[in-house]
Amino acid sequence: MSDQSSDAPSSNIGLIGAILSPVFLGLAPIFGKLAFLGGSDPFTVAAVRTVVATALLWIIYVLFWRRYLYIFPAGLLGCVAIGVVNGIGSLFYYSGLYRLDASLTQILNVTYLVFVVLLINLSGQRNIRQLLPGFFLAAIGVILVLAGISGQIDWLSIGLIMGNAILFAGTVVLSQRVLYEMPAPTLALYVLTTMAAVVVIARIIYRVEWIPQSTEATWAMIALGGSTALARLTLFMGVKGLGGLQTALLSIFELAITLVLTLLLLHEQLSALQWIGVLLLVATVFVLRYRPRKPMVASLP
C-alpha cells in the first residue's frame, strides 16, 4: 500500500507538469518572434532568455527551495550533458525562428515527439515496425506543410529547426534516465545553468560587445525567460511522473497554442495544404499511442 500511495502523488504532479509544459513551450516562438521584431538577433535572444530563466530559478531556490540545490557528482554530469545538448538545440531553434514564421517553426519543431518515440524504442521497448505508420503520417504531414510555403523555401532554417527537434528529443530521453535518481526541480536548475553557460559562450563568440536592445525586445526576452523557466520545470515534472514518451505525446497541444497565438498576435495564416499537414501530424500522436494487444496464449493442460 505504501508504494502505491507514494506513486500516486508523483503521477498527479507529473500529469500537471505534462499538461502545463505545452502551454509554456508554445509561448516560446511568440516571445522569440516579438523580440526579433523589436530588433534583436537570435544569439542575443537565446542568451538573454536562458540567463533570465536561470537567474529566476536560482533566486527562487535560494529563497524557498534550498533542498533542491543539492546534487551528487554523477547527477551533475548528467545535467551538464543534457544542458549542452539543449543549449546547442536552442541556438539552432532561434536561428531558424529568426528567418521563418513562428507558426511554421513550431509545426516543424513539434516533430520532436516522433524522434522521442524513435529514440525510446531503439532501446528495445517496442518493435520499431509497429511505429512505421506513425512515422509515415508524420513524414507526409511535414511534406505538405513545406509544400504549402509560398515563395522560396529556406532550407537552412528548416534544417536548423529539425536539428533542434532531434536534440530536444535527446533532451527528453536523457532526462528520463537522469530523473530516476534526482528530483525534477534539481534537474531543471542545473540543466538551465549549463544551457546558460553554453549560449552565453556562443553569444560572446558571435559578438563580444553588448548591443543596446529596444524596449519591445527587452520585455519579450524577459517574458521568454520566465516561460522558459516554467517550461523546463513542468517538462521535467512530466517526464519524472509520466515518463518521456507520454510527456512528449501530450506536447502536441503546444502546437495548438502557438497556432492560435500566431494568428491573433502575429497575424500569420496557414494555407489549406499546410492545415492538412498539421492534421496529419496530430493524427501521428494517436497512431504512435496505439499499442496492439498481445495475443492470448492458451496454457497447456
C-alpha positions as CSV (number, residue, x, y, z in Angstrom):
1,M,0.0,0.0,0.0
2,S,2.8,2.4,0.8
3,D,4.4,2.1,-2.6
4,Q,1.1,2.7,-4.4
5,S,0.3,5.7,-2.2
6,S,3.7,7.2,-2.8
7,D,3.4,6.7,-6.6
8,A,0.0,8.5,-6.7
9,P,1.2,12.0,-5.8
10,S,4.2,11.6,-8.2
11,S,1.8,10.6,-11.1
12,N,-0.5,13.5,-10.3
13,I,2.3,16.1,-10.2
14,G,3.7,14.5,-13.4
15,L,0.3,14.9,-15.1
16,I,0.1,18.5,-14.1
17,G,3.6,19.1,-15.4
18,A,2.9,17.3,-18.7
19,I,-0.3,19.4,-19.2
20,L,1.3,22.8,-18.3
21,S,4.5,22.1,-20.2
22,P,3.0,22.5,-23.7
23,V,1.5,25.9,-22.6
24,F,4.9,27.4,-21.8
25,L,6.7,25.7,-24.7
26,G,4.0,27.0,-27.0
27,L,4.8,30.6,-25.9
28,A,8.5,30.3,-27.0
29,P,8.1,31.1,-30.7
30,I,5.7,34.0,-29.9
31,F,8.0,35.8,-27.5
32,G,11.0,35.0,-29.6
33,K,9.4,36.5,-32.7
34,L,8.4,39.6,-30.8
35,A,12.0,40.0,-29.7
36,F,13.1,39.8,-33.3
37,L,10.5,42.3,-34.4
38,G,11.9,44.5,-31.7
39,G,15.3,44.4,-33.5
40,S,17.2,41.7,-31.5
41,D,19.2,38.8,-33.0
42,P,19.0,35.0,-32.5
43,F,22.1,34.6,-30.3
44,T,21.2,37.5,-28.1
45,V,17.6,36.2,-27.6
46,A,18.9,32.7,-26.8
47,A,21.4,34.0,-24.3
48,V,19.2,36.6,-22.5
49,R,16.2,34.3,-22.2
50,T,18.3,31.5,-20.8
51,V,20.2,33.8,-18.3
52,V,16.9,35.3,-17.2
53,A,15.3,31.8,-16.7
54,T,18.4,30.6,-14.8
55,A,18.5,33.7,-12.6
56,L,14.8,33.3,-11.7
57,L,15.3,29.7,-10.7
58,W,18.4,30.4,-8.6
59,I,16.6,33.2,-6.7
60,I,13.5,31.0,-6.1
61,Y,15.6,28.0,-5.0
62,V,17.8,30.0,-2.6
63,L,14.8,31.7,-1.0
64,F,12.3,28.8,-0.9
65,W,13.7,25.6,-2.4
66,R,17.1,25.1,-0.8
67,R,16.6,21.4,-0.5
68,Y,16.7,21.1,-4.3
69,L,20.1,22.7,-4.5
70,Y,21.9,19.5,-3.5
71,I,23.2,17.4,-6.4
72,F,25.5,14.4,-6.4
73,P,28.5,14.3,-8.9
74,A,27.1,11.7,-11.3
75,G,23.8,13.6,-11.4
76,L,25.6,16.8,-12.2
77,L,27.4,15.2,-15.1
78,G,24.1,14.1,-16.4
79,C,22.6,17.6,-16.1
80,V,25.7,19.0,-17.9
81,A,25.2,16.6,-20.8
82,I,21.5,17.4,-21.1
83,G,22.2,21.2,-20.8
84,V,24.8,21.1,-23.5
85,V,22.5,19.2,-25.9
86,N,19.6,21.5,-25.1
87,G,21.7,24.7,-25.3
88,I,23.0,23.8,-28.8
89,G,19.5,23.0,-29.8
90,S,18.2,26.4,-28.6
91,L,20.8,28.2,-30.8
92,F,19.5,26.2,-33.7
93,Y,15.9,26.9,-32.8
94,Y,16.2,30.7,-32.5
95,S,18.4,31.0,-35.6
96,G,15.7,29.1,-37.6
97,L,12.9,31.1,-36.0
98,Y,14.6,34.4,-37.0
99,R,14.1,33.6,-40.6
100,L,10.8,31.6,-40.5
101,D,7.3,32.3,-39.5
102,A,6.6,31.3,-35.8
103,S,3.7,29.0,-36.9
104,L,5.9,27.1,-39.4
105,T,8.7,26.9,-36.9
106,Q,6.5,25.3,-34.3
107,I,4.9,22.9,-36.7
108,L,8.4,21.6,-37.7
109,N,9.7,21.6,-34.1
110,V,6.8,19.6,-32.8
111,T,8.2,16.6,-34.8
112,Y,10.5,16.1,-31.9
113,L,7.8,13.9,-30.4
114,V,8.4,11.5,-33.3
115,F,12.1,11.5,-32.6
116,V,11.4,10.8,-28.9
117,V,9.3,7.8,-29.8
118,L,12.1,6.6,-32.1
119,L,14.9,7.0,-29.5
120,I,12.9,5.3,-26.8
121,N,12.0,2.4,-28.9
122,L,15.6,2.0,-30.2
123,S,16.4,0.9,-26.7
124,G,14.2,-2.1,-27.2
125,Q,11.0,-1.1,-25.5
126,R,8.8,-1.7,-28.6
127,N,9.0,-3.2,-32.1
128,I,10.0,-0.4,-34.5
129,R,7.8,-1.9,-37.2
130,Q,4.7,-1.1,-35.2
131,L,5.7,2.6,-35.4
132,L,6.1,2.8,-39.2
133,P,2.5,4.0,-39.8
134,G,3.1,6.9,-37.4
135,F,6.4,7.8,-39.0
136,F,4.8,7.7,-42.4
137,L,2.0,10.0,-41.4
138,A,4.5,12.5,-39.8
139,A,6.6,12.5,-43.0
140,I,3.6,13.2,-45.2
141,G,2.5,15.9,-42.8
142,V,5.8,17.7,-42.9
143,I,6.0,17.4,-46.7
144,L,2.5,19.0,-47.1
145,V,3.5,21.8,-44.7
146,L,6.6,22.6,-46.7
147,A,4.7,22.3,-50.0
148,G,2.3,24.9,-48.8
149,I,5.0,27.6,-48.3
150,S,4.6,30.5,-50.7
151,G,7.8,31.7,-52.2
152,Q,11.3,30.2,-51.9
153,I,11.9,27.6,-49.2
154,D,14.6,28.5,-46.7
155,W,16.2,25.0,-46.3
156,L,18.9,26.2,-44.0
157,S,16.4,27.5,-41.4
158,I,14.2,24.4,-41.8
159,G,17.3,22.2,-41.2
160,L,18.1,24.2,-38.1
161,I,14.6,23.7,-36.7
162,M,14.7,19.9,-37.5
163,G,18.1,19.7,-35.9
164,N,16.7,21.3,-32.7
165,A,13.8,18.8,-32.8
166,I,16.3,15.9,-32.8
167,L,18.3,17.5,-30.0
168,F,15.2,18.3,-27.9
169,A,14.1,14.7,-28.3
170,G,17.5,13.7,-26.9
171,T,17.0,16.1,-24.0
172,V,13.7,14.4,-23.1
173,V,15.1,10.9,-23.4
174,L,18.3,11.7,-21.4
175,S,16.3,13.5,-18.7
176,Q,14.2,10.4,-18.2
177,R,17.3,8.4,-17.3
178,V,18.8,11.1,-15.0
179,L,15.4,11.6,-13.2
180,Y,15.4,8.1,-11.8
181,E,17.8,9.4,-9.1
182,M,17.0,13.1,-9.0
183,P,14.1,15.4,-8.3
184,A,12.7,17.3,-11.3
185,P,13.4,20.8,-9.8
186,T,17.1,19.9,-9.3
187,L,17.4,18.7,-12.8
188,A,15.7,21.8,-14.2
189,L,18.0,24.1,-12.2
190,Y,21.3,22.6,-13.3
191,V,20.3,21.9,-16.9
192,L,19.3,25.5,-17.3
193,T,22.5,26.7,-15.6
194,T,24.5,24.6,-18.1
195,M,22.4,25.9,-21.0
196,A,23.1,29.5,-19.9
197,A,26.8,28.8,-20.0
198,V,26.6,27.3,-23.5
199,V,24.6,30.0,-25.0
200,V,26.5,32.9,-23.3
201,I,29.8,31.5,-24.7
202,A,28.2,31.2,-28.1
203,R,26.9,34.8,-27.9
204,I,30.4,36.1,-26.9
205,I,32.0,34.2,-29.8
206,Y,29.3,35.6,-32.1
207,R,29.7,39.2,-30.9
208,V,31.6,40.3,-27.8
209,E,30.1,43.8,-27.3
210,W,26.6,44.3,-26.0
211,I,24.1,45.8,-28.4
212,P,21.5,48.1,-26.8
213,Q,18.1,46.5,-27.1
214,S,14.8,48.2,-27.8
215,T,12.1,48.2,-25.0
216,E,10.0,45.8,-27.1
217,A,12.8,43.3,-27.5
218,T,13.8,43.6,-23.8
219,W,10.4,42.8,-22.5
220,A,9.9,40.0,-25.0
221,M,13.1,38.4,-23.9
222,I,12.2,38.7,-20.2
223,A,8.8,37.1,-20.8
224,L,10.6,34.4,-22.8
225,G,12.9,33.8,-19.9
226,G,10.0,33.4,-17.5
227,S,8.2,31.0,-19.8
228,T,11.4,29.1,-20.3
229,A,12.0,28.5,-16.6
230,L,8.4,27.3,-16.2
231,A,8.6,25.2,-19.3
232,R,11.7,23.3,-18.1
233,L,10.3,22.8,-14.6
234,T,7.0,21.4,-15.9
235,L,8.6,19.4,-18.6
236,F,10.9,17.5,-16.2
237,M,8.0,17.1,-13.7
238,G,6.1,15.4,-16.5
239,V,9.0,13.2,-17.5
240,K,9.5,12.3,-13.8
241,G,5.9,11.4,-13.2
242,L,4.7,10.0,-16.5
243,G,7.8,9.2,-18.5
244,G,9.4,10.7,-21.5
245,L,7.1,9.1,-24.0
246,Q,3.7,10.2,-22.5
247,T,5.0,13.7,-21.8
248,A,6.2,14.1,-25.4
249,L,3.0,12.9,-26.9
250,L,1.0,15.4,-24.8
251,S,3.2,18.1,-26.2
252,I,1.1,18.2,-29.3
253,F,-1.1,20.7,-27.5
254,E,1.7,23.3,-27.7
255,L,1.2,23.4,-31.4
256,A,-2.5,24.4,-30.9
257,I,-1.4,27.2,-28.5
258,T,1.2,28.5,-30.9
259,L,-1.1,28.5,-33.9
260,V,-3.8,30.4,-32.1
261,L,-1.4,33.0,-30.7
262,T,0.4,33.5,-34.0
263,L,-2.9,34.1,-35.7
264,L,-4.0,36.6,-33.0
265,L,-0.7,38.4,-32.3
266,L,1.4,38.0,-35.4
267,H,-1.4,37.6,-38.0
268,E,0.2,34.5,-39.5
269,Q,-2.0,32.2,-41.5
270,L,-1.5,28.7,-42.9
271,S,-2.6,27.6,-46.3
272,A,-5.2,24.8,-46.8
273,L,-2.4,22.4,-47.7
274,Q,-0.5,23.2,-44.5
275,W,-3.6,22.7,-42.4
276,I,-3.9,19.2,-43.8
277,G,-0.3,18.6,-42.9
278,V,-0.9,19.8,-39.3
279,L,-3.9,17.4,-39.0
280,L,-1.7,14.5,-40.2
281,L,0.9,15.5,-37.5
282,V,-1.9,15.5,-34.9
283,A,-3.0,12.1,-36.2
284,T,0.5,10.8,-35.7
285,V,0.2,11.2,-32.0
286,F,-2.8,8.9,-31.8
287,V,-1.1,6.4,-34.1
288,L,2.0,6.3,-32.0
289,R,0.0,5.9,-28.8
290,Y,-1.7,2.8,-30.1
291,R,-0.3,-0.4,-28.8
292,P,-1.7,-3.6,-30.2
293,R,-2.8,-6.1,-27.6
294,K,-0.6,-9.2,-27.2
295,P,-2.3,-12.3,-28.4
296,M,-3.6,-14.6,-25.7
297,V,-1.7,-17.9,-25.5
298,A,-3.6,-20.8,-24.0
299,S,-1.8,-22.6,-21.3
300,L,-1.1,-26.3,-21.8
301,P,-3.0,-28.7,-19.6
